[in-house]
Amino acid sequence: MPIGDARVRDHAFLAGLYRDGYYPDHVVDLGRAVLLRLCERIEAERPADLTALYALTHAATEEFNALESAFEAAGSEIETVAREEIAEDFWFVARAYGFEDADVEELIAPREW
């Protein structure tokens, strides 16, 4: 399902990671895909409240947890810069879909990075 929200569709997800040579593009692409799938799920499922949104963002966070080994295999890791960039994009997604009162730490609560 293509993303319907133009702001989300045009957003440069993980832009800071793409600009930094420490993060291999092919691995960052996997993280970008996680965020795009999250947006697709939000548009398809239309969470009614923060609890429902957090269920979706937690599932996406678990996908990022699984990417840690891909980063490591490519000589990189999800460290401070990456954590901040990923968290910022989760918060962007929440706000874009009308959840301005979402807590960024709760959005990514199950993170292992």
Backbone as JSON, one array per atom type, in Angstrom:
{
  "sequence": "MPIGDARVRDHAFLAGLYRDGYYPDHVVDLGRAVLLRLCERIEAERPADLTALYALTHAATEEFNALESAFEAAGSEIETVAREEIAEDFWFVARAYGFEDADVEELIAPREW",
  "N": [[0.84, -1.17, 0.0], [0.75, 2.1, -1.01], [2.1, 5.04, 0.55], [-0.06, 7.5, 1.69], [-0.02, 10.07, 2.85], [1.36, 13.08, 2.02], [3.39, 14.59, 3.3], [4.73, 12.66, 4.76], [5.43, 10.85, 2.77], [7.26, 12.4, 1.35], [9.25, 12.84, 3.15], [12.63, 12.8, 4.23], [13.73, 10.16, 5.44], [15.97, 9.12, 7.98], [18.04, 10.77, 7.14], [20.38, 11.95, 8.19], [21.95, 9.73, 8.74], [22.43, 8.71, 6.22], [24.07, 10.71, 5.27], [26.38, 10.35, 6.68], [29.29, 8.64, 6.46], [29.92, 6.51, 8.12], [27.76, 4.91, 8.44], [26.59, 2.37, 6.55], [24.96, 2.69, 3.44], [23.34, 0.59, 2.42], [22.49, -0.73, 4.68], [21.27, 1.29, 6.13], [19.2, 1.7, 4.39], [17.6, -0.49, 5.02], [16.67, 0.22, 7.54], [15.25, 2.53, 6.87], [13.24, 1.33, 5.38], [11.89, -0.02, 7.42], [10.73, 2.15, 8.78], [9.08, 3.18, 6.77], [7.33, 1.01, 6.4], [6.11, 1.11, 8.9], [4.7, 3.53, 8.66], [2.93, 2.82, 6.59], [1.46, 0.84, 7.92], [0.27, 2.38, 9.95], [-1.38, 4.03, 8.4], [-3.03, 2.1, 7.26], [-4.17, 0.74, 9.47], [-5.04, 2.73, 11.15], [-4.62, 3.76, 14.01], [-6.44, 4.34, 16.98], [-5.76, 5.58, 19.31], [-3.09, 6.54, 21.6], [-2.15, 4.19, 22.8], [-2.67, 2.22, 20.88], [-1.1, 3.24, 18.81], [1.45, 3.06, 19.99], [1.72, 0.29, 20.11], [2.16, -0.31, 17.42], [4.51, 1.19, 16.91], [6.24, -0.01, 18.67], [6.52, -2.57, 17.58], [7.87, -1.87, 15.23], [10.19, -0.85, 16.36], [11.28, -3.18, 17.41], [11.99, -4.35, 15.01], [14.08, -2.66, 14.28], [15.82, -3.33, 16.36], [16.56, -5.87, 15.53], [18.1, -5.2, 13.36], [20.56, -4.5, 14.29], [22.6, -6.43, 14.12], [23.07, -6.44, 11.38], [24.11, -3.89, 11.0], [26.46, -4.18, 12.52], [27.76, -6.23, 11.1], [28.44, -4.81, 8.87], [30.41, -3.21, 9.77], [29.62, -1.15, 11.44], [27.43, 0.43, 13.85], [24.45, 0.81, 15.84], [24.62, 3.58, 17.39], [25.04, 6.51, 19.44], [24.54, 8.77, 17.62], [23.01, 7.51, 15.62], [20.91, 6.48, 17.18], [19.64, 8.84, 18.03], [18.83, 9.92, 15.56], [17.11, 7.93, 14.58], [15.15, 7.9, 16.63], [14.17, 10.52, 16.34], [12.93, 10.33, 13.84], [10.9, 8.48, 14.39], [9.38, 10.06, 16.1], [8.7, 12.12, 14.33], [7.0, 10.66, 12.63], [4.89, 9.99, 14.39], [3.87, 12.57, 15.01], [3.17, 13.42, 12.42], [0.98, 11.86, 11.88], [-0.9, 12.82, 13.59], [-0.49, 12.47, 16.32], [0.55, 14.3, 18.33], [1.03, 14.42, 21.04], [2.48, 12.22, 21.68], [4.93, 10.34, 23.43], [8.31, 10.39, 22.93], [10.17, 8.6, 24.01], [8.54, 6.51, 24.78], [7.57, 5.72, 22.33], [9.67, 4.25, 21.28], [10.18, 2.36, 23.16], [10.9, -0.49, 23.52], [13.52, -0.59, 22.64], [16.86, -1.75, 22.01], [19.13, -0.45, 21.59]],
  "CA": [[0.0, 0.0, 0.0], [1.57, 3.31, -1.04], [1.82, 6.02, 1.61], [-0.94, 8.55, 1.2], [0.3, 11.38, 3.41], [2.45, 13.66, 1.23], [4.51, 14.97, 4.19], [5.46, 11.43, 5.11], [5.99, 10.31, 1.53], [8.36, 13.24, 0.91], [10.22, 13.0, 4.24], [13.92, 12.12, 4.03], [13.98, 9.34, 6.62], [17.35, 8.78, 8.34], [18.91, 11.58, 6.29], [21.68, 12.13, 8.83], [22.73, 8.49, 8.62], [22.88, 8.63, 4.83], [25.15, 11.69, 5.07], [27.54, 9.96, 7.47], [29.89, 7.44, 5.87], [30.02, 5.43, 9.1], [26.56, 4.06, 8.31], [26.48, 1.91, 5.16], [23.65, 2.97, 2.85], [22.5, -0.59, 2.24], [21.91, -1.06, 5.98], [20.35, 2.39, 6.42], [18.01, 1.42, 3.56], [16.76, -1.44, 5.76], [16.01, 1.0, 8.58], [14.26, 3.38, 6.2], [12.12, 0.45, 5.03], [11.13, -0.25, 8.66], [9.92, 3.34, 9.03], [8.03, 3.25, 5.74], [6.31, 0.0, 6.74], [5.37, 1.65, 10.03], [3.75, 4.51, 8.11], [1.9, 2.07, 5.88], [0.6, 0.2, 8.93], [-0.53, 3.43, 10.59], [-2.42, 4.44, 7.45], [-3.96, 0.99, 7.06], [-4.85, 0.35, 10.71], [-5.56, 3.95, 11.77], [-4.71, 3.61, 15.47], [-7.39, 5.28, 17.55], [-5.2, 6.26, 20.48], [-1.66, 6.34, 21.78], [-1.87, 2.78, 23.09], [-2.64, 1.52, 19.6], [0.08, 3.71, 18.09], [2.64, 2.48, 20.62], [1.83, -1.12, 19.7], [2.77, -0.32, 16.09], [5.89, 1.68, 16.96], [7.06, -1.01, 19.38], [6.84, -3.61, 16.6], [8.89, -1.32, 14.35], [11.41, -0.77, 17.16], [11.83, -4.54, 17.44], [12.66, -4.56, 13.72], [15.38, -1.98, 14.39], [16.67, -4.16, 17.22], [17.06, -6.97, 14.71], [19.06, -4.67, 12.4], [21.86, -4.25, 14.93], [23.6, -7.36, 13.58], [23.4, -6.0, 10.02], [25.03, -2.77, 11.16], [27.74, -4.7, 12.99], [28.39, -6.97, 10.0], [28.93, -3.83, 7.92], [31.42, -2.4, 10.43], [28.97, 0.0, 12.04], [26.54, 0.06, 14.95], [23.45, 1.81, 16.21], [25.17, 4.26, 18.55], [24.36, 7.75, 19.83], [24.03, 9.53, 16.48], [21.95, 6.72, 15.0], [19.78, 6.44, 18.11], [18.94, 10.13, 17.96], [18.22, 10.05, 14.23], [15.98, 6.99, 14.52], [14.12, 8.4, 17.54], [13.58, 11.72, 15.73], [12.01, 9.92, 12.78], [9.71, 7.91, 15.03], [8.6, 11.18, 16.6], [8.13, 12.74, 13.13], [5.87, 9.84, 12.18], [3.78, 10.17, 15.34], [3.28, 13.9, 14.81], [2.58, 13.5, 11.09], [-0.31, 11.19, 11.9], [-1.8, 13.45, 14.54], [-0.2, 12.08, 17.7], [1.5, 15.3, 18.82], [1.31, 14.21, 22.46], [3.22, 10.96, 21.87], [6.2, 10.44, 24.13], [9.31, 9.79, 22.05], [10.78, 7.44, 24.66], [7.57, 5.42, 24.75], [7.48, 5.26, 20.95], [10.75, 3.31, 21.01], [10.46, 1.76, 24.49], [11.6, -1.78, 23.56], [14.81, -0.52, 21.92], [18.05, -2.35, 22.6], [20.23, 0.34, 21.06]],
  "C": [[0.9, 1.25, 0.0], [1.15, 4.28, 0.07], [1.04, 7.17, 1.03], [-0.58, 9.94, 1.67], [1.53, 11.94, 2.7], [3.64, 14.06, 2.1], [5.38, 13.77, 4.52], [6.15, 10.87, 3.87], [7.24, 11.08, 1.1], [9.46, 13.41, 1.97], [11.49, 12.2, 3.95], [14.27, 11.36, 5.3], [15.47, 9.01, 6.75], [18.38, 9.54, 7.52], [20.3, 11.74, 6.89], [22.56, 10.9, 8.73], [23.24, 8.32, 7.19], [24.05, 9.57, 4.57], [26.45, 11.28, 5.75], [28.08, 8.62, 6.94], [30.05, 6.26, 6.82], [28.87, 4.43, 8.97], [26.41, 3.64, 6.85], [25.05, 2.1, 4.62], [22.76, 1.74, 2.77], [21.85, -1.03, 3.57], [20.92, 0.04, 6.39], [19.06, 2.21, 5.61], [17.05, 0.48, 4.29], [16.0, -0.72, 6.88], [14.95, 1.92, 8.0], [13.02, 2.55, 5.84], [11.26, 0.14, 6.25], [10.2, 0.94, 8.91], [8.81, 3.49, 8.01], [6.94, 2.22, 5.99], [5.46, 0.46, 7.93], [4.32, 2.64, 9.55], [2.6, 3.82, 7.37], [0.93, 1.41, 6.85], [-0.29, 1.23, 9.63], [-1.67, 3.85, 9.67], [-3.45, 3.34, 7.26], [-4.81, 0.71, 8.3], [-5.47, 1.53, 11.45], [-5.72, 3.82, 13.29], [-5.56, 4.73, 16.07], [-6.82, 6.08, 18.71], [-3.71, 5.94, 20.6], [-1.3, 4.89, 22.07], [-1.76, 1.98, 21.8], [-1.43, 1.95, 18.76], [1.34, 3.08, 18.66], [2.8, 1.01, 20.26], [2.51, -1.21, 18.33], [4.23, 0.13, 16.14], [6.8, 0.7, 17.7], [7.45, -2.15, 18.43], [7.94, -3.13, 15.66], [10.23, -1.2, 15.09], [12.09, -2.14, 17.25], [12.53, -4.86, 16.13], [14.02, -3.86, 13.7], [16.33, -2.76, 15.28], [17.32, -5.27, 16.41], [18.1, -6.49, 13.68], [20.45, -4.45, 12.99], [22.94, -5.18, 14.35], [24.0, -6.99, 12.15], [24.35, -4.81, 10.07], [26.42, -3.27, 11.55], [28.49, -5.44, 11.87], [28.99, -6.02, 8.96], [29.96, -2.88, 8.55], [30.88, -1.14, 11.09], [28.18, -0.46, 13.25], [25.52, 1.15, 15.15], [23.94, 2.43, 17.52], [24.47, 5.61, 18.7], [23.76, 8.52, 18.65], [22.86, 8.8, 15.84], [20.71, 6.67, 15.89], [18.97, 7.72, 18.02], [18.2, 10.29, 16.64], [16.98, 9.15, 14.12], [14.84, 7.49, 15.4], [13.41, 9.61, 16.94], [12.59, 11.34, 14.63], [10.77, 9.22, 13.32], [8.8, 9.04, 15.52], [7.96, 11.95, 15.44], [6.89, 11.98, 12.68], [4.67, 10.03, 13.1], [3.1, 11.51, 15.12], [2.58, 13.99, 13.46], [1.19, 12.87, 11.05], [-1.21, 11.65, 13.04], [-1.58, 13.1, 15.99], [0.87, 13.0, 18.28], [1.89, 15.08, 20.27], [2.02, 12.88, 22.73], [4.54, 11.25, 22.57], [7.26, 9.7, 23.32], [9.96, 8.57, 22.7], [9.82, 6.24, 24.66], [7.43, 4.87, 23.33], [8.48, 4.14, 20.68], [11.13, 2.53, 22.28], [11.19, 0.42, 24.43], [12.98, -1.76, 22.89], [15.93, -1.16, 22.74], [19.3, -1.61, 22.14], [20.27, 1.67, 21.76]]
}
